[in-house]
Amino acid sequence: MAENIELSPKPRILVVGGGYVGLYVAKNLEAAAEAHGDIVTVVDPLPYMTYQPFLPEVAGGSIEPRHALVSHRQHLKKTEIIQGSLTAVNHAAKTATVDVDGESVEIPYREIVMAAGAVTRTFPIPGLAETGIGLKSIEEAVEVRNRVLSLIEEGSTMTDPAARERALTFVVVGGGFAGIETISELEDMARAAAAQNPRISREDLRFVLVEAMGRIMPEVAADQAEWVVSHLRSRGIEVLLNTSLADATGGRLQLINMPDKTPAQTFESDTLVWTAGVMANPVVRQTDFPIEERGRIQANAKLQIEGPNGVVPNAWAAGDVSAVPDLTGGGVGGMCVPNAQHAVRQAKLLAKNLKASLYGEGEIAEYKHENLGAVAGFGLFKGVARIAVPKYGDLKLRGPLAWLAHRGYHGMAMPMFERKYRVVSDWVAAGIFGRDLTPVDGLESPRALFEASAKPKK
């Protein structure tokens, strides 16, 4: 057990996870907790929250990577921050075990909030783990951006046609919002990069979107999804519906037709971005809380953890890691879908419910939120949106108006004013000067240049 990690002696409200839910719960609760002699503690392996809807724009060079992050220490002044990974929860004893730099720390708590979010969902496809990359973290977004720009430069000088074709083929698997926005932003960026390089043209670049279902973007109307497919294809992006990745060994991608799984295309690529869904963070399995069949913690509409024996006292859950009933009747399987809309709103309600439960401030309420719609950006001045208008139904937009709606919504939804300012400044700069098309190579081995200089010269 670690002895050199100082913990507050105050009664603790432990928040596991520092993403949407963890950040907002802590931010909205820390002042009340301090006033009543308690402390909010956030445990997360990372020192920041990532605004994940901006990852495609980070990958596309429209947003500075750090501007899509919210520092825990900068914005949670009254919260105890522990940068570590949860390894176990013994709720019967009200203790959590956290790994901090290889040391095991046991943390007692009064209340616990499970807010560990979601991770990328993958399948046992040969070669995927070795050749693919997700788009769930800021590090992945930066790597994708650098890789695409570097391969365009490298490919422009290659004389071997096969190697050139492989380098200039970019594949995204998954036709949800993340996949569509990612391939759109990358294609927009690549088009601008090709325009600056006289050795290459947009026609030399190949972009492929692979989706196992018969349509993309289930969050928008069917006619809008069809328009998006037409729009992507008009930009030279190959959209392969009813198609799945069967093998990615060595960067040789074998595609199959769905659902009969007959062979489709086979080609090579040095860039395979996987955006085919998410799942609840597996850390929940290290707890003694009730887990439903999809691997999420069971919760009721009041965001209390609830199992077959009723409500689990002093335990709460929200966001992607939880299965919360959708009282509007619109959720898949009767549960709230994992998205930022629900996460942010559940977090704010959870903080209010904790204040009501602990300090008698108001009444514990149930979570009920009508879907506001969906917005997606496909690069500069391009997008699609479905905006719910009460009493009038859905307002469907596409093109520049949808792009403005996308930026307007996410500009407001980005936490903290200083972060909003930085992101909007990035947008303004990109609008005036264009995307930043400079790749930063060598991030995986930053000491290589120094080591080469420091070695004895022969």
C-alpha positions as CSV (number, residue, x, y, z in Angstrom):
1,M,0.0,0.0,0.0
2,A,1.4,3.4,-0.9
3,E,2.4,5.6,2.0
4,N,3.6,8.7,0.3
5,I,0.3,9.8,-1.3
6,E,-1.5,12.4,0.9
7,L,-5.3,12.1,1.0
8,S,-7.7,14.5,2.5
9,P,-9.1,13.4,5.8
10,K,-12.5,14.9,5.0
11,P,-15.6,12.7,4.2
12,R,-15.3,12.1,0.5
13,I,-17.6,12.1,-2.5
14,L,-15.5,9.9,-4.9
15,V,-16.0,10.5,-8.6
16,V,-14.5,7.8,-10.8
17,G,-13.8,9.3,-14.2
18,G,-13.0,12.9,-15.2
19,G,-14.8,13.0,-18.5
20,Y,-18.1,14.8,-19.2
21,V,-19.9,13.5,-16.2
22,G,-17.0,13.6,-13.8
23,L,-16.0,17.1,-14.7
24,Y,-19.5,18.5,-14.4
25,V,-20.4,16.6,-11.3
26,A,-17.3,17.8,-9.5
27,K,-17.6,21.4,-10.8
28,N,-21.3,21.7,-9.7
29,L,-20.7,19.9,-6.4
30,E,-17.4,21.1,-5.0
31,A,-18.5,24.3,-3.4
32,A,-21.4,22.7,-1.6
33,A,-19.3,19.9,-0.4
34,E,-16.7,22.3,0.9
35,A,-19.4,24.3,2.7
36,H,-20.5,21.1,4.5
37,G,-17.1,19.8,5.4
38,D,-16.9,17.2,2.7
39,I,-14.5,17.0,-0.3
40,V,-15.0,15.9,-3.9
41,T,-12.3,13.6,-5.2
42,V,-11.9,12.9,-8.9
43,V,-9.9,9.8,-10.0
44,D,-8.8,9.5,-13.6
45,P,-5.7,8.3,-15.4
46,L,-5.6,11.5,-17.3
47,P,-5.2,15.1,-16.0
48,Y,-7.9,16.4,-18.3
49,M,-11.3,15.9,-19.8
50,T,-11.4,15.5,-23.6
51,Y,-14.3,17.1,-25.6
52,Q,-14.6,14.2,-27.9
53,P,-16.9,15.8,-30.6
54,F,-13.9,17.9,-31.5
55,L,-11.5,15.0,-32.2
56,P,-12.3,14.9,-35.9
57,E,-11.5,18.6,-36.2
58,V,-8.3,18.0,-34.3
59,A,-7.4,15.2,-36.7
60,G,-8.3,17.6,-39.6
61,G,-6.1,20.4,-38.3
62,S,-8.9,22.9,-37.5
63,I,-8.4,22.9,-33.7
64,E,-5.2,22.9,-31.7
65,P,-5.2,19.6,-29.8
66,R,-4.8,21.1,-26.3
67,H,-7.8,23.4,-26.9
68,A,-10.1,20.3,-27.0
69,L,-9.0,19.5,-23.5
70,V,-10.2,20.8,-20.1
71,S,-7.6,20.7,-17.3
72,H,-8.9,19.2,-14.1
73,R,-6.6,21.2,-11.9
74,Q,-7.2,24.5,-13.6
75,H,-11.0,24.2,-13.4
76,L,-11.6,22.1,-10.3
77,K,-10.0,24.3,-7.7
78,K,-11.7,22.8,-4.7
79,T,-11.6,19.2,-5.8
80,E,-9.0,16.6,-4.8
81,I,-7.5,15.3,-8.0
82,I,-5.9,11.8,-8.1
83,Q,-4.3,10.8,-11.3
84,G,-4.6,7.1,-11.3
85,S,-6.5,4.0,-12.5
86,L,-9.3,2.4,-10.5
87,T,-8.5,-1.3,-9.9
88,A,-11.3,-2.2,-7.5
89,V,-14.3,-1.0,-5.6
90,N,-15.5,-2.6,-2.4
91,H,-18.8,-0.8,-1.8
92,A,-19.7,-2.9,1.2
93,A,-16.6,-1.4,2.9
94,K,-16.9,1.9,1.0
95,T,-13.4,1.8,-0.3
96,A,-11.8,2.1,-3.8
97,T,-8.4,0.9,-4.8
98,V,-6.5,3.0,-7.2
99,D,-3.2,2.4,-9.0
100,V,-1.1,5.6,-8.9
101,D,2.3,5.2,-10.7
102,G,2.4,1.5,-9.8
103,E,1.4,2.0,-6.2
104,S,-1.8,0.8,-4.8
105,V,-3.8,3.5,-2.9
106,E,-6.9,2.6,-0.9
107,I,-9.4,5.5,-0.8
108,P,-12.3,5.6,1.6
109,Y,-15.5,7.4,0.5
110,R,-18.9,8.5,1.7
111,E,-20.6,8.5,-1.7
112,I,-19.3,7.2,-5.0
113,V,-20.2,8.3,-8.5
114,M,-19.3,6.0,-11.3
115,A,-18.5,8.1,-14.4
116,A,-15.7,6.2,-16.2
117,G,-17.3,6.7,-19.6
118,A,-16.8,4.5,-22.6
119,V,-13.9,3.0,-24.6
120,T,-13.5,2.0,-28.2
121,R,-15.3,-1.3,-29.0
122,T,-13.4,-3.6,-31.3
123,F,-13.8,-7.1,-32.6
124,P,-11.3,-10.0,-33.0
125,I,-10.3,-9.1,-36.5
126,P,-6.9,-10.4,-37.5
127,G,-4.3,-7.6,-37.7
128,L,-6.7,-4.9,-36.4
129,A,-4.8,-4.4,-33.1
130,E,-1.5,-4.2,-34.9
131,T,-2.5,-1.9,-37.8
132,G,-5.5,0.1,-36.7
133,I,-6.0,3.2,-34.6
134,G,-9.1,4.5,-32.9
135,L,-10.3,8.1,-32.5
136,K,-11.4,8.2,-28.9
137,S,-8.5,10.2,-27.4
138,I,-6.6,13.4,-28.2
139,E,-3.4,11.3,-28.7
140,E,-5.1,9.2,-31.4
141,A,-6.4,12.3,-33.2
142,V,-3.0,13.9,-33.3
143,E,-1.4,10.7,-34.6
144,V,-4.0,10.4,-37.3
145,R,-3.4,14.0,-38.4
146,N,0.3,13.6,-38.5
147,R,0.2,10.2,-40.2
148,V,-2.1,11.4,-43.0
149,L,0.0,14.6,-43.7
150,S,3.3,12.7,-43.5
151,L,2.1,9.9,-45.8
152,I,0.9,12.5,-48.4
153,E,4.4,14.0,-48.4
154,E,6.1,10.7,-48.5
155,G,3.8,9.3,-51.1
156,S,4.4,12.2,-53.4
157,T,8.1,11.2,-53.7
158,M,7.5,7.5,-54.1
159,T,8.3,5.9,-57.5
160,D,7.0,2.4,-56.7
161,P,3.3,2.5,-57.8
162,A,2.2,-0.1,-55.3
163,A,3.9,1.6,-52.3
164,R,2.6,5.0,-53.4
165,E,-1.0,3.6,-53.7
166,R,-0.8,2.0,-50.2
167,A,0.6,5.2,-48.6
168,L,-2.1,7.4,-50.2
169,T,-5.1,5.1,-49.3
170,F,-6.9,6.2,-46.1
171,V,-9.6,4.0,-44.6
172,V,-12.1,4.7,-41.9
173,V,-14.3,1.9,-40.5
174,G,-17.6,2.9,-39.0
175,G,-20.4,5.0,-40.5
176,G,-21.6,6.7,-37.3
177,F,-21.1,10.4,-36.5
178,A,-17.4,9.8,-35.5
179,G,-16.6,7.9,-38.7
180,I,-18.4,10.3,-41.1
181,E,-16.9,13.4,-39.5
182,T,-13.4,11.9,-39.3
183,I,-13.2,10.9,-43.0
184,S,-14.8,14.2,-44.0
185,E,-12.3,16.3,-42.1
186,L,-9.4,14.2,-43.2
187,E,-10.4,14.4,-46.9
188,D,-10.8,18.2,-46.6
189,M,-7.4,18.5,-45.0
190,A,-5.8,16.2,-47.6
191,R,-7.3,18.2,-50.4
192,A,-5.7,21.3,-49.0
193,A,-2.4,19.5,-48.5
194,A,-2.4,18.2,-52.1
195,A,-3.1,21.7,-53.4
196,Q,0.2,22.8,-51.9
197,N,2.3,19.9,-53.3
198,P,3.0,20.0,-57.0
199,R,4.0,16.4,-57.1
200,I,0.5,15.2,-56.1
201,S,-3.2,15.8,-56.8
202,R,-6.4,15.0,-55.0
203,E,-7.0,12.3,-57.6
204,D,-4.0,10.4,-56.3
205,L,-5.6,10.1,-52.9
206,R,-8.0,7.4,-52.0
207,F,-10.5,7.6,-49.1
208,V,-12.6,4.6,-48.2
209,L,-15.5,4.5,-45.6
210,V,-16.5,1.0,-44.6
211,E,-19.9,0.5,-42.9
212,A,-21.4,-3.0,-42.0
213,M,-25.0,-1.7,-42.1
214,G,-27.1,-0.6,-45.0
215,R,-27.1,3.0,-44.0
216,I,-25.0,5.5,-42.1
217,M,-25.6,8.0,-39.3
218,P,-28.7,6.5,-37.6
219,E,-29.1,9.7,-35.6
220,V,-30.4,11.6,-38.6
221,A,-33.4,11.0,-40.9
222,A,-33.0,8.4,-43.7
223,D,-33.2,11.0,-46.4
224,Q,-30.5,13.0,-44.8
225,A,-28.3,9.9,-44.4
226,E,-28.8,9.2,-48.2
227,W,-27.8,12.8,-48.9
228,V,-24.6,12.4,-46.8
229,V,-23.6,9.3,-48.8
230,S,-24.1,11.3,-52.1
231,H,-22.2,14.2,-50.7
232,L,-19.2,12.1,-49.6
233,R,-19.2,10.3,-53.0
234,S,-19.2,13.6,-54.8
235,R,-16.0,14.4,-53.0
236,G,-14.4,11.2,-54.2
237,I,-14.8,9.3,-51.0
238,E,-15.8,5.6,-51.5
239,V,-18.7,4.7,-49.3
240,L,-19.0,1.0,-48.9
241,L,-22.3,0.0,-47.2
242,N,-23.2,-3.5,-46.2
243,T,-19.4,-4.1,-46.0
244,S,-17.2,-5.2,-43.2
245,L,-13.5,-5.6,-42.4
246,A,-12.5,-9.2,-42.2
247,D,-8.7,-9.1,-42.0
248,A,-6.1,-6.3,-41.6
249,T,-3.0,-8.3,-41.3
250,G,0.1,-6.4,-42.4
251,G,-2.0,-3.5,-43.7
252,R,-3.6,-5.8,-46.3
253,L,-7.3,-5.1,-45.8
254,Q,-9.8,-7.8,-46.8
255,L,-13.4,-6.6,-47.0
256,I,-16.5,-8.8,-47.0
257,N,-20.1,-8.2,-48.1
258,M,-22.7,-8.3,-45.4
259,P,-24.6,-10.2,-44.2
260,D,-23.6,-13.1,-46.4
261,K,-19.8,-12.5,-45.6
262,T,-18.8,-13.2,-49.2
263,P,-15.4,-11.7,-50.4
264,A,-15.5,-8.1,-51.5
265,Q,-12.4,-5.9,-52.1
266,T,-8.8,-6.5,-51.0
267,F,-6.3,-3.7,-51.0
268,E,-3.4,-2.3,-48.9
269,S,-3.3,0.8,-46.7
270,D,-1.0,2.4,-44.1
271,T,-3.9,4.2,-42.4
272,L,-6.8,2.3,-40.8
273,V,-9.0,4.4,-38.5
274,W,-11.5,2.4,-36.4
275,T,-14.6,4.2,-35.3
276,A,-17.1,1.4,-35.2
277,G,-18.8,1.9,-31.9
278,V,-18.0,2.2,-28.2
279,M,-18.7,0.2,-25.0
280,A,-18.8,0.9,-21.3
281,N,-15.4,1.2,-19.7
282,P,-14.4,-2.3,-18.6
283,V,-13.3,-0.9,-15.2
284,V,-16.9,-1.3,-14.0
285,R,-16.2,-5.1,-13.8
286,Q,-13.7,-4.3,-11.0
287,T,-16.6,-3.2,-8.8
288,D,-19.4,-5.0,-6.9
289,F,-22.1,-3.0,-8.6
290,P,-24.9,-4.7,-10.7
291,I,-23.9,-4.9,-14.4
292,E,-26.4,-5.4,-17.3
293,E,-25.9,-7.5,-20.4
294,R,-24.2,-4.7,-22.4
295,G,-21.6,-4.2,-19.6
296,R,-23.0,-1.0,-18.1
297,I,-23.8,-0.3,-14.5
298,Q,-27.5,-0.5,-13.8
299,A,-29.1,2.7,-12.7
300,N,-32.5,4.2,-12.2
301,A,-33.9,7.4,-13.6
302,K,-32.7,9.3,-10.5
303,L,-29.2,8.1,-11.4
304,Q,-28.9,5.9,-8.4
305,I,-27.2,2.6,-8.9
306,E,-29.9,0.0,-8.7
307,G,-29.9,-3.8,-8.9
308,P,-32.2,-6.7,-8.4
309,N,-32.3,-6.0,-4.7
310,G,-33.2,-2.4,-5.1
311,V,-31.3,0.9,-4.8
312,V,-27.6,0.6,-3.8
313,P,-27.2,3.2,-1.0
314,N,-24.6,6.0,-1.5
315,A,-23.8,4.9,-5.1
316,W,-24.6,6.8,-8.3
317,A,-23.8,6.4,-12.0
318,A,-24.3,8.5,-15.2
319,G,-23.1,8.8,-18.7
320,D,-21.8,6.2,-21.1
321,V,-20.8,3.8,-18.3
322,S,-24.4,3.5,-17.1
323,A,-27.7,2.1,-18.2
324,V,-30.2,4.9,-17.4
325,P,-33.9,4.5,-18.4
326,D,-35.0,6.9,-21.1
327,L,-38.3,8.3,-19.8
328,T,-39.0,9.9,-23.1
329,G,-39.4,6.5,-24.7
330,G,-36.9,7.3,-27.5
331,G,-33.9,5.3,-26.3
332,V,-32.6,2.1,-27.8
333,G,-33.8,-0.8,-25.6
334,G,-35.5,1.8,-23.4
335,M,-32.2,3.2,-22.2
336,C,-30.5,6.5,-22.9
337,V,-28.0,6.3,-25.7
338,P,-24.3,7.0,-25.0
339,N,-23.8,10.6,-26.2
340,A,-22.6,13.9,-25.0
341,Q,-26.1,15.4,-24.7
342,H,-27.1,12.8,-22.1
343,A,-23.8,12.8,-20.3
344,V,-23.7,16.6,-19.7
345,R,-27.4,16.8,-18.6
346,Q,-27.2,13.7,-16.4
347,A,-24.1,15.1,-14.7
348,K,-25.8,18.4,-13.8
349,L,-28.8,16.5,-12.4
350,L,-26.6,14.1,-10.5
351,A,-24.9,17.0,-8.7
352,K,-28.3,18.4,-7.8
353,N,-29.5,15.0,-6.6
354,L,-26.4,14.5,-4.5
355,K,-26.9,18.0,-2.9
356,A,-30.5,17.0,-2.2
357,S,-29.5,13.6,-0.7
358,L,-26.6,14.8,1.4
359,Y,-27.5,18.4,2.3
360,G,-31.2,18.6,1.9
361,E,-31.0,21.1,-0.9
362,G,-34.1,20.5,-3.0
363,E,-35.6,17.2,-4.0
364,I,-34.1,14.2,-5.8
365,A,-35.5,14.3,-9.4
366,E,-35.7,11.9,-12.3
367,Y,-33.7,12.4,-15.5
368,K,-35.9,13.1,-18.5
369,H,-34.5,14.8,-21.5
370,E,-36.0,15.2,-25.0
371,N,-33.4,14.7,-27.7
372,L,-32.3,18.1,-29.2
373,G,-31.4,16.5,-32.5
374,A,-28.0,16.0,-34.1
375,V,-25.4,18.1,-35.9
376,A,-22.3,17.0,-37.9
377,G,-19.6,18.9,-39.7
378,F,-17.9,17.6,-42.8
379,G,-15.2,20.2,-43.2
380,L,-15.4,23.9,-44.0
381,F,-18.9,25.1,-44.8
382,K,-20.2,21.5,-45.1
383,G,-22.5,19.6,-42.7
384,V,-25.8,18.1,-41.9
385,A,-28.2,18.7,-39.0
386,R,-31.5,17.5,-37.5
387,I,-32.7,20.0,-34.9
388,A,-35.8,19.2,-32.8
389,V,-38.2,22.1,-32.7
390,P,-40.9,21.7,-30.0
391,K,-44.4,21.5,-31.4
392,Y,-43.1,21.7,-35.0
393,G,-41.1,18.6,-35.4
394,D,-37.6,18.3,-36.9
395,L,-35.8,21.0,-38.8
396,K,-33.5,19.4,-41.4
397,L,-30.4,21.4,-42.5
398,R,-27.5,20.6,-44.8
399,G,-24.6,22.5,-46.2
400,P,-23.4,25.8,-44.7
401,L,-26.4,26.3,-42.4
402,A,-25.9,22.8,-40.9
403,W,-22.1,23.6,-40.5
404,L,-23.0,26.8,-38.7
405,A,-25.4,24.9,-36.4
406,H,-22.7,22.3,-35.7
407,R,-20.1,24.9,-34.7
408,G,-22.7,26.9,-32.8
409,Y,-23.9,24.0,-30.7
410,H,-20.4,22.6,-29.9
411,G,-19.0,26.0,-29.3
412,M,-21.6,26.5,-26.6
413,A,-21.3,22.9,-25.3
414,M,-17.6,23.1,-24.9
415,P,-17.0,23.4,-21.1
416,M,-15.4,26.5,-19.6
417,F,-15.3,30.0,-21.1
418,E,-11.6,30.0,-21.7
419,R,-11.8,26.8,-23.6
420,K,-14.6,28.1,-25.7
421,Y,-12.5,31.2,-26.5
422,R,-9.5,29.1,-27.5
423,V,-11.6,26.9,-29.8
424,V,-13.4,29.8,-31.5
425,S,-10.0,31.5,-32.0
426,D,-8.8,28.4,-33.7
427,W,-11.9,28.5,-36.0
428,V,-11.3,32.1,-36.8
429,A,-7.6,31.5,-37.6
430,A,-8.4,28.5,-39.8
431,G,-11.1,30.6,-41.6
432,I,-8.6,33.3,-42.4
433,F,-5.4,31.4,-42.9
434,G,-6.7,27.9,-43.7
435,R,-6.1,24.7,-41.9
436,D,-2.7,24.1,-40.2
437,L,-1.1,21.5,-42.5
438,T,2.2,21.1,-40.7
439,P,2.8,17.5,-39.5
440,V,4.8,17.0,-36.3
441,D,6.9,13.9,-36.9
442,G,8.9,12.0,-34.3
443,L,6.6,12.4,-31.4
444,E,7.1,8.7,-30.6
445,S,10.9,9.2,-30.3
446,P,11.4,12.8,-29.3
447,R,15.0,12.1,-28.0
448,A,16.2,10.7,-31.3
449,L,17.8,13.9,-32.6
450,F,19.5,14.5,-29.3
451,E,20.8,10.9,-29.0
452,A,22.2,11.2,-32.5
453,S,24.0,14.4,-31.6
454,A,25.3,13.1,-28.3
455,K,26.8,9.8,-29.6
456,P,30.6,9.9,-30.0
457,K,31.6,10.8,-33.5
458,K,33.8,8.2,-35.2
